[in-house]
Amino acid sequence: MIENRKNYRDSRVEFERHINLLIESIQNGKMIIPKGLLKPDEGIFKMRYSPNKRINLNTIDESARTMAMRPAMERHIEYEKNQINTKK
């Protein structure tokens, strides 16, 4: 079994998972982006998909990468808490 390294993106697949978690969090209302924080031509608004339905990594800027870390870390923290609670 391969151990997941928390703060390190091992692969494109894991990075795409983080971006998809970000999109899901925004759609579900768990993460709200205040108006005026991002311009329509930057961040996640600039993100595009390739013809093969994968995220085009050239369209992801640093603000989107940073934002994508939050939902992924929240899920990881939730998972760790559940692991601790089940051991009690």
C-alpha positions in Angstrom: 0.0 0.0 0.0 1.3 3.5 -0.9 1.2 6.0 2.0 -0.4 9.3 1.2 1.9 12.3 1.8 -0.3 15.0 3.2 1.2 18.3 1.9 2.7 17.0 -1.3 0.9 16.5 -4.6 2.1 13.0 -5.7 0.6 13.1 -9.1 -1.7 14.8 -11.6 -4.5 12.5 -10.5 -4.2 13.8 -6.9 -4.0 17.4 -8.1 -7.1 17.0 -10.2 -8.8 15.5 -7.2 -8.0 18.6 -5.2 -9.4 20.8 -7.9 -12.5 18.7 -8.1 -13.0 18.9 -4.3 -12.7 22.7 -4.6 -15.3 22.9 -7.3 -17.6 20.5 -5.2 -17.1 22.7 -2.1 -18.1 25.8 -4.0 -21.1 24.2 -5.6 -22.3 22.8 -2.3 -21.9 26.2 -0.5 -19.2 24.9 1.9 -16.7 27.4 0.5 -17.8 30.9 -0.4 -15.7 33.2 -2.4 -16.4 36.9 -1.5 -17.3 39.2 -4.4 -14.3 41.2 -5.6 -11.8 38.7 -4.2 -11.1 37.2 -7.7 -11.5 38.9 -11.1 -13.4 36.9 -13.7 -10.2 36.3 -15.7 -8.2 34.7 -12.9 -8.2 31.9 -10.5 -10.7 29.1 -10.8 -12.7 31.2 -13.3 -9.8 30.8 -15.8 -9.7 27.0 -15.4 -10.6 25.0 -18.6 -11.0 21.4 -19.5 -9.1 19.6 -22.2 -11.0 17.7 -25.0 -10.4 14.5 -23.0 -12.4 15.9 -20.1 -9.4 16.4 -17.9 -8.4 19.7 -16.4 -6.0 21.7 -18.5 -3.2 22.3 -16.1 -1.9 25.3 -18.1 -5.1 27.2 -17.1 -4.6 26.8 -13.4 -2.8 29.6 -11.7 -1.4 29.8 -8.2 -4.5 31.2 -6.5 -6.5 28.2 -7.8 -3.8 25.8 -6.6 -3.8 27.5 -3.1 -7.6 27.4 -2.9 -7.6 23.7 -3.9 -5.5 22.8 -0.9 -8.2 23.9 1.7 -11.0 21.4 0.9 -8.4 18.6 0.5 -6.9 19.4 3.9 -10.3 19.7 5.5 -11.2 16.2 4.2 -7.9 14.9 5.5 -8.4 16.4 9.0 -11.9 15.0 9.0 -10.5 11.6 8.1 -7.9 11.8 10.8 -10.5 12.7 13.5 -12.6 9.8 12.5 -9.6 7.5 12.7 -8.9 8.7 16.2 -12.5 8.4 17.3 -12.8 4.8 16.0 -9.7 3.8 18.0 -11.2 4.8 21.3 
